[in-house]
Amino acid sequence: GFTGRIPPKLYINYFYTIAMASGNDDAKLYQELQGFLMADRADVRNAATEAVVQIQHQEAHRQKLLEYGDGILLQALLRNTSYESDDTTAVMVPVNALQSLVYLSSHGTTANHCINLLLESNMIPRALEIVLTAYPDKAPKAIQEAWRLKINFAMALIANLTRMEKGAVDMVGYT
């Protein structure tokens, strides 16, 4: 896990730089990313979800995000979609996680695989729960904007998941 000696943003930027270079030990990098995604500190989780948003644009990284540790990174992203903290640096954690899941479920050859994994993880009810959260009208503007982004990404994720029959059935049942 993160020891706190290096500012998380700097360390995650280092992770991103290393991940983009070739010939490195990917297993170690993705193991560290898993630790960052599940860290107790909100700023570390925020930096980790930002890193996932950055690396997912390459097919090789999308594949590794889905396959590393039998999908453990995808599960970490799923947990981060519901992450809440009193720390203001945490406001973008669920937004980044949802944005990553939307991208993973809609781009490249891994999209259908990602959709199947998300459906197996009951993502439709989770996304619906996010969509149905109350608007934080008394919250600061940053939290209100993050809420809007969460709703938009959750709706986009539902759209991606319901492209497949199982997703549509999960959403509305059999007719």
C-alpha positions as CSV (number, residue, x, y, z in Angstrom):
1,G,0.0,0.0,0.0
2,F,0.9,3.6,-0.1
3,T,3.3,4.7,2.7
4,G,2.7,8.4,2.5
5,R,6.4,9.4,1.9
6,I,5.7,10.5,-1.7
7,P,2.7,12.7,-2.5
8,P,0.1,10.4,-4.1
9,K,-0.4,12.5,-7.2
10,L,3.4,12.4,-7.9
11,Y,3.6,8.7,-7.3
12,I,0.6,7.9,-9.5
13,N,2.0,10.1,-12.2
14,Y,5.1,8.0,-11.9
15,F,3.0,4.9,-12.2
16,Y,1.3,6.3,-15.4
17,T,4.7,7.1,-16.9
18,I,6.1,3.6,-16.2
19,A,2.9,2.0,-17.4
20,M,3.2,3.8,-20.7
21,A,6.9,2.7,-21.2
22,S,7.6,-0.7,-22.7
23,G,9.6,-3.6,-21.1
24,N,8.5,-3.1,-17.5
25,D,7.1,-5.5,-15.0
26,D,3.4,-5.0,-15.6
27,A,2.4,-7.4,-12.8
28,K,4.1,-5.2,-10.2
29,L,2.6,-2.0,-11.6
30,Y,-0.9,-3.4,-11.6
31,Q,-0.4,-4.9,-8.1
32,E,0.5,-1.4,-6.9
33,L,-2.5,0.1,-8.7
34,Q,-4.8,-2.3,-7.0
35,G,-3.4,-1.2,-3.6
36,F,-3.9,2.5,-4.6
37,L,-7.5,1.9,-5.7
38,M,-8.3,0.4,-2.3
39,A,-6.2,2.7,-0.2
40,D,-7.7,4.2,3.0
41,R,-6.6,7.7,2.0
42,A,-9.0,9.6,-0.3
43,D,-6.2,11.5,-2.1
44,V,-4.5,8.2,-3.0
45,R,-7.7,6.7,-4.4
46,N,-8.4,9.9,-6.3
47,A,-5.0,9.8,-7.9
48,A,-5.3,6.1,-8.7
49,T,-8.7,6.5,-10.4
50,E,-7.2,9.5,-12.4
51,A,-4.4,7.1,-13.5
52,V,-6.9,4.6,-14.7
53,V,-8.7,7.2,-16.7
54,Q,-5.4,8.1,-18.3
55,I,-4.1,4.5,-19.1
56,Q,-7.4,3.1,-20.4
57,H,-7.0,4.7,-23.8
58,Q,-4.6,2.0,-25.0
59,E,-6.0,-1.4,-25.8
60,A,-3.2,-3.2,-24.0
61,H,-3.9,-1.4,-20.8
62,R,-7.7,-2.0,-21.1
63,Q,-6.9,-5.7,-21.5
64,K,-4.7,-5.7,-18.4
65,L,-7.2,-3.8,-16.4
66,L,-9.8,-6.5,-17.0
67,E,-7.5,-9.5,-16.7
68,Y,-5.0,-8.7,-14.0
69,G,-5.7,-10.9,-10.9
70,D,-8.9,-12.4,-12.4
71,G,-10.6,-9.0,-12.7
72,I,-9.5,-7.6,-9.3
73,L,-8.8,-4.2,-10.7
74,L,-12.3,-4.1,-12.3
75,Q,-13.7,-5.0,-8.9
76,A,-11.7,-2.2,-7.3
77,L,-13.2,0.2,-9.8
78,L,-16.7,-1.1,-9.0
79,R,-16.1,-0.4,-5.3
80,N,-14.9,3.1,-6.1
81,T,-18.2,3.9,-7.9
82,S,-19.8,4.1,-4.5
83,Y,-16.9,5.6,-2.6
84,E,-17.8,8.3,-0.1
85,S,-15.7,10.3,2.2
86,D,-15.8,13.5,4.2
87,D,-12.5,14.4,2.5
88,T,-13.1,16.9,-0.3
89,T,-10.4,15.3,-2.4
90,A,-12.6,12.2,-2.7
91,V,-15.4,13.9,-4.6
92,M,-14.0,12.8,-8.0
93,V,-13.2,9.1,-7.0
94,P,-16.6,7.7,-8.0
95,V,-16.7,10.0,-11.1
96,N,-13.3,8.7,-12.3
97,A,-14.3,5.1,-11.6
98,L,-17.6,5.5,-13.5
99,Q,-15.8,7.3,-16.4
100,S,-13.3,4.4,-16.6
101,L,-16.1,1.8,-16.6
102,V,-18.0,3.6,-19.3
103,Y,-14.8,3.7,-21.5
104,L,-13.9,0.1,-20.8
105,S,-17.4,-1.1,-21.7
106,S,-17.5,0.8,-25.0
107,H,-14.1,0.8,-26.6
108,G,-12.0,-1.8,-28.3
109,T,-12.0,-5.5,-28.4
110,T,-12.4,-5.7,-24.6
111,A,-15.8,-3.9,-24.4
112,N,-18.0,-7.0,-24.6
113,H,-15.8,-8.8,-22.1
114,C,-16.0,-5.9,-19.8
115,I,-19.8,-5.7,-20.1
116,N,-20.1,-9.4,-19.3
117,L,-17.9,-9.0,-16.2
118,L,-19.9,-5.9,-15.1
119,L,-23.2,-7.7,-15.6
120,E,-21.9,-10.7,-13.5
121,S,-21.1,-8.1,-10.8
122,N,-24.6,-6.8,-10.8
123,M,-23.6,-3.4,-12.1
124,I,-27.1,-2.4,-13.4
125,P,-28.6,-2.2,-9.9
126,R,-25.5,-0.4,-8.7
127,A,-25.7,2.1,-11.5
128,L,-29.5,2.6,-11.0
129,E,-28.8,3.3,-7.3
130,I,-26.3,6.0,-8.3
131,V,-28.8,7.5,-10.8
132,L,-31.5,7.6,-8.1
133,T,-29.4,9.5,-5.5
134,A,-30.9,12.8,-4.4
135,Y,-29.4,16.0,-5.7
136,P,-27.2,17.6,-3.1
137,D,-28.8,21.0,-3.3
138,K,-27.2,22.4,-0.1
139,A,-23.7,21.1,-0.9
140,P,-20.9,23.2,-2.4
141,K,-20.8,23.6,-6.1
142,A,-17.9,21.1,-6.6
143,I,-20.0,18.4,-5.0
144,Q,-23.0,19.3,-7.1
145,E,-21.0,19.2,-10.3
146,A,-19.5,15.8,-9.2
147,W,-23.0,14.6,-8.6
148,R,-24.0,15.6,-12.1
149,L,-21.0,13.8,-13.6
150,K,-21.7,10.7,-11.6
151,I,-25.3,10.6,-12.9
152,N,-24.2,11.2,-16.5
153,F,-21.6,8.5,-16.4
154,A,-23.9,6.0,-14.6
155,M,-26.5,6.6,-17.3
156,A,-23.9,6.1,-20.0
157,L,-22.8,2.9,-18.3
158,I,-26.4,1.6,-18.2
159,A,-26.7,2.3,-21.9
160,N,-23.5,0.3,-22.5
161,L,-24.7,-2.6,-20.4
162,T,-28.1,-2.8,-21.9
163,R,-26.7,-3.3,-25.4
164,M,-26.5,-7.0,-24.6
165,E,-29.6,-9.0,-23.9
166,K,-28.6,-10.0,-20.4
167,G,-28.2,-6.3,-19.5
168,A,-31.6,-5.5,-20.9
169,V,-33.1,-8.4,-18.9
170,D,-31.3,-7.2,-15.8
171,M,-32.8,-3.8,-16.3
172,V,-36.4,-4.5,-17.1
173,G,-36.8,-8.3,-16.7
174,Y,-38.4,-10.7,-19.2
175,T,-41.4,-9.5,-21.1
